[in-house]
């Protein structure tokens, strides 16, 4: 009978941090690794999903603001053009004196019940060119809410059809609206309006 003796070198198989040196992972280490993966995967997924949703929300808000701003700027440009080419025949300048403290927020509809200055035959009005320059140089930024309004300029065609309106906040600040879109005016429109309205009505 032949007997084969196989020697085992104890130094050939040694424990390591992740298992044994012969490539076999310890059961306890394997279980710990699986548990960590099971816990970390949902957390990583939730974190990534949160960032994605936040990015989508921010992009949607920026897009909506850009659309509103673009629409308001186009309305202002159209009104400027109509005034320049004579399509805008009449304008009403409305103003609620700053000393009046209304009990509720002033909307475009309620503002139009206050003092009204009507300028007919706009093409012959001495302040027409200055007004057109102020409108042309104005740039708009979208605002998040409609402010309390104090002044307005309403445009009418030669057939008495209303073609647009600009609204301004109290004390001739830059906040206001173009039609129903709340905006901030960047330019000379607010100061032009302040100098146009007689001080006795302010």
Secondary structure as UniProt FT lines:
FT   HELIX           10..12
FT   TURN            21..22
FT   HELIX           27..84
FT   TURN            85..86
FT   STRAND          88..95
FT   TURN            98..99
FT   HELIX           108..111
FT   TURN            112..113
FT   STRAND          115..119
FT   HELIX           122..124
FT   TURN            126..127
FT   HELIX           128..136
FT   STRAND          139..142
FT   STRAND          149..157
FT   TURN            158..159
FT   STRAND          162..169
FT   HELIX           170..172
FT   STRAND          175..178
FT   TURN            179..180
FT   STRAND          181..186
FT   HELIX           189..196
FT   HELIX           199..201
//
